[in-house]
Amino acid sequence: MKTILVLTDFSPRAEVAANYAFGLAMQIHANVMLYHAFTMLEPPGILQRSWSTEDYFLRKDSIATTLSNLASKLVNSIDPSIGQFVPKITWASELGELTDAVKNQIFADHNIVLAVMGKHGSDPAARLLLENNVNRMLSTGACPVLVVPDGAVYRDPAQVCFATDFSGSHMQVLHSLSSLCTHFGSEISLVCVSRGDELGRNIPVRVQNFLVEASTTVGYPRLYYRPVRNRSVVGGLYRSSQRGPCDLFVIVHKVQSRWHRIARGSITRKVIDRVGVPLMVFPEMMTSFPIF
């Protein structure tokens, strides 16, 4: 059974993301797994001490209770008399880095099609933590990551914006994305940011070729081309998310050199910071794309 993985730190923002993920799971008939990675470190300023095996299991039991309460809260938020699909919710937690257990256990035992996490606050430390967690999940190359902004309430994504450069690898992303949008009959706008050289009356040849191939290999009927003129890629994507109707924004995360990240910063992080709608990020290095 396809499963949506919800990564939670039990913060209010993480609960917003869990509610969004549960609403999405109901619509695409997927189960939900809640996951929390933890450490055994004391808070700053408190004298560190050694931990016993008993301490570890007590911590695990406490976290399991919190995850169970969250699962019950999600299930109780819906009206069972409506007759909707109700996702089965499971949960797990483990000591260590987020991606270690996810790669070694969760992905091996479950058909994870999407990982969901909440968008952290605007202070630098929180933004850095979010970027690190997103990058760690994307580095697995196992599934796309959905970042849900604070205050987001689930609604079917009627308007989806996919930021693309019309490269061949993006066709596989579009195929996967269309399998999600089929559940809702969404419009998919192919957003391409250009400095203006290509923006004339005629659609560029590479765009035409991409659209022709998409019509034959993907076959999604509600596909549109939306050129955006802007000197900045991030600025153009932000403008697109603000000016046109957009319920879900989709980008492809490209692995950049360390020097590029230091000199110019991560485009993915900048887009996460600025775009105020749920953002789905596909890893560029994915070899197997989910069918929703």
Contacts in CASP RR format, 6 or more apart in sequence:
PFRMAT RR
TARGET T0000
AUTHOR 0000-0000-0000
METHOD contacts of the structure
MODEL  1
MKTILVLTDFSPRAEVAANYAFGLAMQIHANVMLYHAFTMLEPPGILQRS
WSTEDYFLRKDSIATTLSNLASKLVNSIDPSIGQFVPKITWASELGELTD
AVKNQIFADHNIVLAVMGKHGSDPAARLLLENNVNRMLSTGACPVLVVPD
GAVYRDPAQVCFATDFSGSHMQVLHSLSSLCTHFGSEISLVCVSRGDELG
RNIPVRVQNFLVEASTTVGYPRLYYRPVRNRSVVGGLYRSSQRGPCDLFV
IVHKVQSRWHRIARGSITRKVIDRVGVPLMVFPEMMTSFPIF
1 30 0 8 1.000
1 31 0 8 1.000
1 88 0 8 1.000
1 111 0 8 1.000
2 28 0 8 1.000
2 29 0 8 1.000
2 30 0 8 1.000
2 31 0 8 1.000
2 111 0 8 1.000
2 113 0 8 1.000
2 290 0 8 1.000
2 292 0 8 1.000
3 30 0 8 1.000
3 31 0 8 1.000
3 32 0 8 1.000
3 33 0 8 1.000
3 110 0 8 1.000
3 111 0 8 1.000
3 112 0 8 1.000
3 113 0 8 1.000
4 21 0 8 1.000
4 24 0 8 1.000
4 25 0 8 1.000
4 30 0 8 1.000
4 31 0 8 1.000
4 32 0 8 1.000
4 33 0 8 1.000
4 87 0 8 1.000
4 112 0 8 1.000
4 113 0 8 1.000
4 114 0 8 1.000
4 115 0 8 1.000
4 116 0 8 1.000
5 33 0 8 1.000
5 35 0 8 1.000
5 102 0 8 1.000
5 106 0 8 1.000
5 110 0 8 1.000
5 112 0 8 1.000
5 114 0 8 1.000
5 115 0 8 1.000
5 116 0 8 1.000
5 143 0 8 1.000
6 17 0 8 1.000
6 18 0 8 1.000
6 21 0 8 1.000
6 22 0 8 1.000
6 32 0 8 1.000
6 33 0 8 1.000
6 34 0 8 1.000
6 35 0 8 1.000
6 115 0 8 1.000
6 116 0 8 1.000
6 117 0 8 1.000
7 14 0 8 1.000
7 35 0 8 1.000
7 36 0 8 1.000
7 37 0 8 1.000
7 98 0 8 1.000
7 115 0 8 1.000
7 116 0 8 1.000
7 117 0 8 1.000
7 133 0 8 1.000
7 137 0 8 1.000
8 14 0 8 1.000
8 15 0 8 1.000
8 17 0 8 1.000
8 18 0 8 1.000
8 34 0 8 1.000
8 35 0 8 1.000
8 36 0 8 1.000
8 67 0 8 1.000
8 70 0 8 1.000
8 117 0 8 1.000
9 36 0 8 1.000
10 36 0 8 1.000
10 66 0 8 1.000
10 70 0 8 1.000
12 150 0 8 1.000
13 118 0 8 1.000
13 119 0 8 1.000
13 120 0 8 1.000
13 121 0 8 1.000
13 150 0 8 1.000
14 117 0 8 1.000
14 118 0 8 1.000
15 70 0 8 1.000
16 118 0 8 1.000
16 148 0 8 1.000
16 150 0 8 1.000
16 151 0 8 1.000
16 152 0 8 1.000
17 116 0 8 1.000
17 117 0 8 1.000
17 118 0 8 1.000
17 119 0 8 1.000
17 146 0 8 1.000
17 148 0 8 1.000
17 152 0 8 1.000
18 34 0 8 1.000
18 70 0 8 1.000
18 74 0 8 1.000
18 116 0 8 1.000
19 74 0 8 1.000
19 77 0 8 1.000
19 153 0 8 1.000
19 154 0 8 1.000
20 116 0 8 1.000
20 146 0 8 1.000
20 148 0 8 1.000
20 152 0 8 1.000
20 153 0 8 1.000
20 154 0 8 1.000
20 278 0 8 1.000
21 32 0 8 1.000
21 114 0 8 1.000
21 116 0 8 1.000
21 146 0 8 1.000
21 148 0 8 1.000
22 32 0 8 1.000
22 74 0 8 1.000
22 77 0 8 1.000
22 87 0 8 1.000
22 89 0 8 1.000
22 154 0 8 1.000
23 154 0 8 1.000
24 30 0 8 1.000
24 114 0 8 1.000
24 154 0 8 1.000
25 31 0 8 1.000
25 32 0 8 1.000
25 87 0 8 1.000
26 78 0 8 1.000
26 84 0 8 1.000
26 85 0 8 1.000
26 86 0 8 1.000
26 87 0 8 1.000
27 156 0 8 1.000
27 183 0 8 1.000
27 184 0 8 1.000
28 180 0 8 1.000
28 183 0 8 1.000
28 292 0 8 1.000
29 85 0 8 1.000
29 87 0 8 1.000
30 87 0 8 1.000
30 113 0 8 1.000
30 114 0 8 1.000
30 292 0 8 1.000
31 87 0 8 1.000
31 88 0 8 1.000
31 89 0 8 1.000
31 90 0 8 1.000
32 74 0 8 1.000
32 87 0 8 1.000
32 88 0 8 1.000
32 89 0 8 1.000
32 90 0 8 1.000
33 89 0 8 1.000
33 90 0 8 1.000
33 91 0 8 1.000
33 92 0 8 1.000
33 106 0 8 1.000
33 110 0 8 1.000
33 112 0 8 1.000
34 67 0 8 1.000
34 70 0 8 1.000
34 71 0 8 1.000
34 89 0 8 1.000
34 90 0 8 1.000
34 91 0 8 1.000
34 92 0 8 1.000
35 91 0 8 1.000
35 92 0 8 1.000
35 93 0 8 1.000
35 101 0 8 1.000
35 102 0 8 1.000
35 106 0 8 1.000
36 63 0 8 1.000
36 66 0 8 1.000
36 67 0 8 1.000
36 91 0 8 1.000
36 92 0 8 1.000
36 93 0 8 1.000
37 93 0 8 1.000
37 94 0 8 1.000
37 95 0 8 1.000
37 96 0 8 1.000
37 97 0 8 1.000
37 98 0 8 1.000
37 101 0 8 1.000
38 59 0 8 1.000
38 63 0 8 1.000
38 93 0 8 1.000
38 94 0 8 1.000
38 95 0 8 1.000
38 96 0 8 1.000
39 95 0 8 1.000
39 96 0 8 1.000
40 51 0 8 1.000
40 55 0 8 1.000
40 56 0 8 1.000
40 59 0 8 1.000
40 95 0 8 1.000
41 48 0 8 1.000
42 48 0 8 1.000
42 49 0 8 1.000
56 95 0 8 1.000
60 93 0 8 1.000
63 93 0 8 1.000
64 91 0 8 1.000
64 93 0 8 1.000
67 91 0 8 1.000
67 92 0 8 1.000
67 93 0 8 1.000
68 91 0 8 1.000
70 91 0 8 1.000
71 89 0 8 1.000
71 91 0 8 1.000
74 89 0 8 1.000
75 86 0 8 1.000
75 89 0 8 1.000
78 84 0 8 1.000
78 86 0 8 1.000
80 86 0 8 1.000
92 101 0 8 1.000
92 105 0 8 1.000
92 106 0 8 1.000
94 100 0 8 1.000
94 101 0 8 1.000
94 105 0 8 1.000
97 136 0 8 1.000
98 133 0 8 1.000
98 136 0 8 1.000
98 137 0 8 1.000
99 136 0 8 1.000
99 137 0 8 1.000
99 139 0 8 1.000
99 140 0 8 1.000
102 115 0 8 1.000
102 137 0 8 1.000
102 140 0 8 1.000
103 140 0 8 1.000
103 142 0 8 1.000
106 112 0 8 1.000
107 140 0 8 1.000
107 142 0 8 1.000
107 143 0 8 1.000
112 142 0 8 1.000
112 143 0 8 1.000
113 143 0 8 1.000
113 290 0 8 1.000
113 291 0 8 1.000
113 292 0 8 1.000
114 143 0 8 1.000
114 144 0 8 1.000
114 145 0 8 1.000
114 146 0 8 1.000
114 280 0 8 1.000
114 290 0 8 1.000
114 292 0 8 1.000
115 137 0 8 1.000
115 143 0 8 1.000
115 144 0 8 1.000
115 145 0 8 1.000
115 146 0 8 1.000
116 145 0 8 1.000
116 146 0 8 1.000
116 148 0 8 1.000
117 130 0 8 1.000
117 133 0 8 1.000
117 134 0 8 1.000
117 137 0 8 1.000
117 145 0 8 1.000
117 146 0 8 1.000
117 147 0 8 1.000
117 148 0 8 1.000
118 130 0 8 1.000
118 147 0 8 1.000
118 148 0 8 1.000
118 149 0 8 1.000
118 150 0 8 1.000
119 130 0 8 1.000
119 147 0 8 1.000
119 148 0 8 1.000
119 149 0 8 1.000
119 150 0 8 1.000
119 272 0 8 1.000
120 126 0 8 1.000
120 127 0 8 1.000
120 129 0 8 1.000
120 130 0 8 1.000
121 127 0 8 1.000
121 130 0 8 1.000
121 150 0 8 1.000
127 269 0 8 1.000
127 273 0 8 1.000
130 147 0 8 1.000
130 272 0 8 1.000
131 266 0 8 1.000
131 268 0 8 1.000
131 269 0 8 1.000
131 272 0 8 1.000
134 145 0 8 1.000
134 147 0 8 1.000
134 268 0 8 1.000
134 269 0 8 1.000
134 272 0 8 1.000
134 281 0 8 1.000
135 266 0 8 1.000
135 268 0 8 1.000
137 145 0 8 1.000
138 145 0 8 1.000
138 253 0 8 1.000
138 268 0 8 1.000
138 281 0 8 1.000
138 283 0 8 1.000
139 283 0 8 1.000
140 283 0 8 1.000
141 283 0 8 1.000
141 285 0 8 1.000
141 286 0 8 1.000
141 287 0 8 1.000
142 286 0 8 1.000
143 286 0 8 1.000
143 290 0 8 1.000
144 176 0 8 1.000
144 280 0 8 1.000
144 281 0 8 1.000
144 282 0 8 1.000
144 283 0 8 1.000
144 290 0 8 1.000
145 280 0 8 1.000
145 281 0 8 1.000
146 278 0 8 1.000
146 279 0 8 1.000
146 280 0 8 1.000
146 281 0 8 1.000
147 272 0 8 1.000
147 278 0 8 1.000
147 279 0 8 1.000
147 280 0 8 1.000
147 281 0 8 1.000
148 278 0 8 1.000
149 276 0 8 1.000
149 277 0 8 1.000
149 278 0 8 1.000
149 279 0 8 1.000
152 277 0 8 1.000
152 278 0 8 1.000
155 247 0 8 1.000
156 184 0 8 1.000
156 186 0 8 1.000
156 247 0 8 1.000
157 181 0 8 1.000
157 184 0 8 1.000
157 186 0 8 1.000
157 247 0 8 1.000
157 248 0 8 1.000
157 278 0 8 1.000
158 184 0 8 1.000
158 185 0 8 1.000
158 186 0 8 1.000
158 187 0 8 1.000
158 245 0 8 1.000
158 247 0 8 1.000
159 186 0 8 1.000
159 187 0 8 1.000
159 189 0 8 1.000
159 244 0 8 1.000
159 245 0 8 1.000
159 246 0 8 1.000
159 247 0 8 1.000
159 248 0 8 1.000
160 177 0 8 1.000
160 181 0 8 1.000
160 186 0 8 1.000
160 187 0 8 1.000
160 188 0 8 1.000
160 189 0 8 1.000
160 246 0 8 1.000
160 247 0 8 1.000
160 248 0 8 1.000
160 249 0 8 1.000
160 250 0 8 1.000
161 188 0 8 1.000
161 189 0 8 1.000
161 191 0 8 1.000
161 226 0 8 1.000
161 240 0 8 1.000
161 241 0 8 1.000
161 244 0 8 1.000
161 246 0 8 1.000
161 248 0 8 1.000
161 249 0 8 1.000
161 250 0 8 1.000
162 173 0 8 1.000
162 174 0 8 1.000
162 177 0 8 1.000
162 188 0 8 1.000
162 189 0 8 1.000
162 190 0 8 1.000
162 191 0 8 1.000
162 250 0 8 1.000
162 251 0 8 1.000
163 191 0 8 1.000
163 192 0 8 1.000
163 193 0 8 1.000
163 237 0 8 1.000
163 240 0 8 1.000
163 249 0 8 1.000
163 250 0 8 1.000
163 251 0 8 1.000
163 252 0 8 1.000
163 271 0 8 1.000
164 170 0 8 1.000
164 173 0 8 1.000
164 174 0 8 1.000
164 190 0 8 1.000
164 191 0 8 1.000
164 192 0 8 1.000
164 210 0 8 1.000
164 252 0 8 1.000
165 192 0 8 1.000
166 190 0 8 1.000
166 192 0 8 1.000
166 206 0 8 1.000
166 207 0 8 1.000
166 209 0 8 1.000
166 210 0 8 1.000
168 210 0 8 1.000
169 252 0 8 1.000
169 284 0 8 1.000
170 210 0 8 1.000
170 252 0 8 1.000
171 210 0 8 1.000
171 213 0 8 1.000
171 214 0 8 1.000
171 217 0 8 1.000
171 218 0 8 1.000
172 286 0 8 1.000
172 289 0 8 1.000
173 250 0 8 1.000
173 252 0 8 1.000
173 282 0 8 1.000
173 289 0 8 1.000
174 188 0 8 1.000
174 190 0 8 1.000
174 214 0 8 1.000
174 218 0 8 1.000
174 220 0 8 1.000
175 217 0 8 1.000
175 218 0 8 1.000
175 289 0 8 1.000
176 282 0 8 1.000
176 289 0 8 1.000
176 290 0 8 1.000
176 291 0 8 1.000
176 292 0 8 1.000
177 188 0 8 1.000
177 250 0 8 1.000
177 280 0 8 1.000
178 188 0 8 1.000
178 218 0 8 1.000
178 219 0 8 1.000
178 220 0 8 1.000
179 290 0 8 1.000
179 291 0 8 1.000
179 292 0 8 1.000
180 186 0 8 1.000
180 292 0 8 1.000
181 188 0 8 1.000
181 220 0 8 1.000
181 222 0 8 1.000
182 220 0 8 1.000
182 292 0 8 1.000
183 292 0 8 1.000
185 222 0 8 1.000
186 222 0 8 1.000
186 247 0 8 1.000
186 248 0 8 1.000
187 222 0 8 1.000
187 224 0 8 1.000
188 220 0 8 1.000
188 222 0 8 1.000
188 223 0 8 1.000
188 224 0 8 1.000
189 224 0 8 1.000
189 225 0 8 1.000
189 226 0 8 1.000
189 240 0 8 1.000
189 246 0 8 1.000
190 207 0 8 1.000
190 210 0 8 1.000
190 211 0 8 1.000
190 223 0 8 1.000
190 224 0 8 1.000
190 225 0 8 1.000
190 226 0 8 1.000
191 226 0 8 1.000
191 228 0 8 1.000
191 237 0 8 1.000
191 240 0 8 1.000
192 207 0 8 1.000
192 225 0 8 1.000
192 226 0 8 1.000
192 227 0 8 1.000
192 228 0 8 1.000
193 228 0 8 1.000
193 229 0 8 1.000
193 230 0 8 1.000
193 232 0 8 1.000
193 233 0 8 1.000
193 235 0 8 1.000
193 236 0 8 1.000
193 237 0 8 1.000
193 240 0 8 1.000
194 227 0 8 1.000
194 228 0 8 1.000
194 229 0 8 1.000
194 230 0 8 1.000
195 229 0 8 1.000
195 230 0 8 1.000
195 231 0 8 1.000
196 229 0 8 1.000
198 204 0 8 1.000
198 227 0 8 1.000
199 227 0 8 1.000
199 229 0 8 1.000
203 211 0 8 1.000
203 225 0 8 1.000
207 225 0 8 1.000
211 223 0 8 1.000
211 225 0 8 1.000
214 220 0 8 1.000
214 223 0 8 1.000
215 223 0 8 1.000
226 240 0 8 1.000
228 236 0 8 1.000
228 237 0 8 1.000
228 239 0 8 1.000
228 240 0 8 1.000
230 236 0 8 1.000
230 239 0 8 1.000
233 267 0 8 1.000
234 267 0 8 1.000
234 270 0 8 1.000
234 271 0 8 1.000
234 274 0 8 1.000
235 274 0 8 1.000
237 249 0 8 1.000
237 251 0 8 1.000
237 271 0 8 1.000
237 274 0 8 1.000
237 275 0 8 1.000
238 271 0 8 1.000
238 274 0 8 1.000
238 275 0 8 1.000
240 246 0 8 1.000
241 249 0 8 1.000
241 275 0 8 1.000
241 276 0 8 1.000
241 277 0 8 1.000
246 277 0 8 1.000
247 277 0 8 1.000
247 278 0 8 1.000
248 277 0 8 1.000
248 278 0 8 1.000
248 279 0 8 1.000
248 280 0 8 1.000
249 271 0 8 1.000
249 275 0 8 1.000
249 277 0 8 1.000
249 278 0 8 1.000
249 279 0 8 1.000
249 280 0 8 1.000
250 279 0 8 1.000
250 280 0 8 1.000
250 281 0 8 1.000
250 282 0 8 1.000
251 268 0 8 1.000
251 271 0 8 1.000
251 279 0 8 1.000
251 280 0 8 1.000
251 281 0 8 1.000
251 282 0 8 1.000
252 281 0 8 1.000
252 282 0 8 1.000
252 283 0 8 1.000
252 284 0 8 1.000
253 268 0 8 1.000
253 281 0 8 1.000
253 282 0 8 1.000
253 283 0 8 1.000
253 284 0 8 1.000
254 267 0 8 1.000
254 284 0 8 1.000
255 284 0 8 1.000
255 285 0 8 1.000
256 265 0 8 1.000
256 266 0 8 1.000
256 267 0 8 1.000
268 281 0 8 1.000
271 279 0 8 1.000
272 279 0 8 1.000
282 289 0 8 1.000
END
